[in-house]
């Protein structure tokens, strides 16, 4: 997906602060990296965004799935500037689980009959339907998922190559991990033993797309955490 998943969220969050959603390189309208990126490359790109916006700090950041890995890397990269961190799920996988994920998220080659698009749609609708999102809402989101073209697997590759502990033991800033009922729900609780200053908020009533389906509740949860002294 692209920064579109945050559109409704930042519209409300931005009422009392600057809120920006970034298309990760290779997704949305961002340029595709010339070489296969790693999580550290994505983190440097996000640091460049902060600099381009002229923000000297402090900065609060939020990451979703692969974005959670990027956020942790950015927090370690700029410990004095990054203040608080919100993670949506934590992809903490062991070697066997990583191998299974690599097998699942292989590059999808184009086919003349359009089956490659249908495969994307079946996966997308499977993960996003329910938890407050109907078919029309999911269909509206789907085109943004295609903007990554046939390079959407770059993000998954980088995620599964990253260090198993996400670098969480090295992140000193306060962290809130939101654990919705998505495809990482069984892995996210592992973050509790790795965080220096963090907590997990279980949200079984939320799933993929909760930033659209439960926007006001998500904003309230995140704002409460970010506004703590």
C-alpha positions in Angstrom: 0.0 0.0 0.0 0.9 3.7 0.1 0.5 6.6 2.5 -3.2 6.4 1.5 -3.8 4.1 4.5 -3.2 7.1 6.8 -5.3 9.6 4.8 -8.3 9.7 7.2 -6.0 9.3 10.2 -3.8 12.3 9.5 -6.8 14.5 8.6 -7.9 14.2 12.2 -4.5 13.9 13.8 -3.4 17.0 11.9 -5.9 19.2 13.6 -3.5 20.0 16.4 -0.1 19.1 15.0 1.7 18.6 11.7 0.8 15.1 10.4 2.5 13.7 7.3 2.1 10.3 5.6 4.9 9.3 3.3 4.8 6.9 0.3 7.7 4.5 1.0 10.2 4.4 -1.9 8.8 2.1 -4.6 5.2 2.5 -3.4 2.5 5.0 -4.1 3.9 8.0 -6.1 7.5 7.6 -4.7 10.3 6.7 -7.0 11.5 3.1 -7.0 15.0 2.5 -5.6 17.6 1.8 -8.2 18.8 -1.2 -6.1 17.0 -3.7 -3.9 16.5 -1.7 -0.7 16.9 -2.9 2.9 15.1 -1.5 5.9 18.0 0.8 6.7 17.6 2.3 3.2 13.9 3.0 3.8 14.8 4.6 7.2 17.3 6.9 5.6 14.7 7.9 3.1 12.3 8.8 6.0 15.1 10.8 7.6 15.5 12.7 4.4 11.8 13.5 4.4 12.1 15.0 7.9 15.0 17.1 6.7 13.2 18.2 3.5 10.3 19.4 5.7 12.7 21.5 7.7 11.7 19.8 11.0 14.5 20.0 13.6 12.6 18.0 16.2 11.2 16.5 18.2 9.4 14.2 15.9 6.9 11.4 16.7 6.7 8.5 14.2 4.3 5.7 13.3 4.9 2.6 11.3 2.6 -0.1 9.9 4.0 -3.7 9.5 7.1 -3.1 7.4 6.8 0.5 8.5 7.3 -0.7 12.1 10.7 -2.0 11.2 11.5 1.3 9.4 10.3 3.3 12.4 12.6 1.4 14.8 15.6 1.9 12.5 14.9 5.6 12.2 14.5 5.9 16.0 18.0 4.3 16.4 19.4 6.4 13.7 18.1 9.7 15.2 17.8 9.1 19.0 17.8 12.8 19.9 15.2 13.8 17.3 12.7 10.9 17.4 10.6 11.3 20.6 7.8 8.7 20.7 7.0 5.7 18.4 3.8 4.0 17.5 4.0 0.6 15.8 1.1 -1.2 14.2 2.0 -4.8 14.7 5.5 -6.2 15.1 6.8 -8.7 12.5 9.0 -10.6 15.0 9.6 -13.9 13.1 11.9 -16.8 13.7 13.8 -18.4 10.9 11.1 -20.9 10.0 8.4 -18.3 9.9 10.6 -16.0 7.8 11.1 -18.8 5.3 7.3 -19.3 5.1 6.7 -15.6 4.6 9.3 -15.4 1.8 7.6 -18.3 0.1 4.2 -16.5 0.4 5.3 -13.1 -0.8 7.1 -13.9 -4.0 7.2 -11.5 -7.0 4.0 -11.9 -9.0 4.7 -12.0 -12.7 2.2 -10.4 -15.2 -0.1 -12.7 -17.2 -2.0 -11.9 -20.3 -5.3 -13.0 -18.7 -4.9 -10.6 -15.8 -4.6 -13.4 -13.2 -1.8 -11.6 -11.6 -4.2 -8.7 -10.7 -6.8 -11.2 -9.6 -4.3 -12.8 -7.3 -3.5 -9.5 -5.7 -7.2 -8.7 -5.3 -8.0 -12.1 -3.7 -5.2 -11.5 -1.2 -6.1 -7.9 -0.6 -9.8 -8.5 0.0 -9.0 -11.5 2.2 -6.9 -9.4 4.5 -9.0 -6.3 4.5 -12.7 -7.3 4.5 -14.4 -7.2 7.9 -13.6 -5.3 11.0 -15.7 -2.4 9.8 -14.7 -2.3 6.1 -17.2 -3.4 3.5 -16.5 -4.5 -0.1 -16.9 -1.0 -1.5 -14.4 0.5 0.9 -11.9 -2.3 0.2 -12.3 -1.8 -3.6 -11.7 1.9 -3.1 -8.4 1.1 -1.4 -7.2 -1.5 -3.8 -5.8 0.7 -6.7 -3.3 2.2 -4.3 -2.0 -1.2 -3.6 -1.2 -1.6 -7.3 0.9 1.5 -7.5 3.8 -0.5 -6.3 3.5 -2.3 -9.7 5.6 -5.5 -9.8 8.0 -4.2 -7.3 5.7 -4.4 -4.2 7.7 -7.4 -3.1 10.7 -5.1 -2.4 9.2 -4.2 1.0 8.5 -7.8 2.0 12.0 -8.8 1.0 13.6 -6.0 3.1 11.4 -7.0 6.0 12.3 -10.6 6.0 16.0 -9.8 5.6 16.0 -7.5 8.7 17.3 -8.4 12.1 14.9 -10.8 14.0 14.5 -8.5 17.0 13.7 -5.4 15.0 16.4 -3.6 16.9 13.9 -3.1 19.7 16.4 -3.6 22.5 18.3 -0.7 21.2 15.4 1.7 21.0 15.3 3.8 24.1 12.3 6.0 23.2 8.8 5.2 24.5 6.9 2.8 22.2 3.3 1.9 21.9 2.6 -1.2 19.8 -1.0 -1.6 18.5 -1.9 -5.3 18.1 -4.9 -5.6 15.8 -6.4 -8.9 14.6 -4.4 -9.1 11.5 -1.9 -11.6 10.0 0.8 -10.6 12.6 -1.4 -10.9 15.6 0.4 -14.1 16.9 3.9 -12.6 16.4 3.4 -9.0 17.8 3.2 -10.1 21.6 6.9 -11.1 21.3 7.7 -7.4 21.4 6.9 -7.2 25.1 10.1 -9.0 26.1 12.3 -6.9 23.8 11.2 -3.3 24.4 13.1 -1.1 26.8 10.3 1.4 27.4 7.2 0.1 25.7 3.8 -1.5 26.0 1.3 -3.4 23.7 -2.3 -2.4 23.2 -4.4 -5.4 22.1 -7.2 -4.4 19.7 -8.9 -7.6 18.7 -11.9 -5.6 17.3 -9.6 -4.0 14.8 -8.0 -5.5 11.7 -6.4 -4.4 8.5 -7.9 -1.0 7.5 -8.7 0.0 11.0 -7.3 3.5 10.3 -10.3 3.9 7.9 -12.9 1.8 9.8 -12.2 3.2 13.3 -10.4 6.4 12.5 -11.6 8.5 15.5 -10.8 5.7 18.0 -7.3 5.2 16.5 -6.6 8.9 16.6 -7.7 9.1 20.3 -5.5 6.2 21.2 -2.4 7.5 19.4 -3.0 11.1 20.5 -3.2 10.1 24.2 0.1 8.3 23.9 1.9 11.0 22.1 0.7 13.8 24.4 2.0 12.2 27.5 4.8 14.0 29.3 
